[in-house]
Amino acid sequence: MGDKRQQQRTKQKRSASPTPAAPAVQEPQALDVRSFLYVGGRDCQVAHLRQIASNFGAELIHHDGGLREAVSRIDNVLPSVDCVFCPIDCISHDACLRVKTGCKKFGKAFVPLRNGSKSSLERALHDLKAARSRAN
């Protein structure tokens, strides 16, 4: 009986011991998403968003959500992308509706983002990567 308790204590100590830290910089793995459309957001962040996308091995195509670009351009771009990200705080209702309708029509994934921040996009890309890992 004492041997079993000793074995349990040893197992607990091993599991409680700190694991080696992950490297600070990790090489991002490619997603199934090779290109995506980002509709809306802030113009000043587009370069940063493109860099985040390239870190995941994807290309970001940006549409401003109807500020200067025609909303109808969304219909032309949708067939060529794998999915669409849409920050719901920085987009017109018309553009958001067109994106959702187009995603249904072309069978594309629609990923609404809570806001137009860089971290919101990065979190969504991490979630996609994790979902892909679980599926495989």
Buried (B, 14 or more C-beta within 10 A) or exposed (E): EEEEEEEEEEEEEEEEEEEEEEEEEEEBEEBBBEBBBBBBBBEEBBEBBBEBBEEBBBEBBBBBBBEEBEBEEBBEBBEEBBBBBBBEEBBBEEBBEBBBBBBEEEEBBBBBBEEBBBEBBBEBBEEBBEEBEEEE
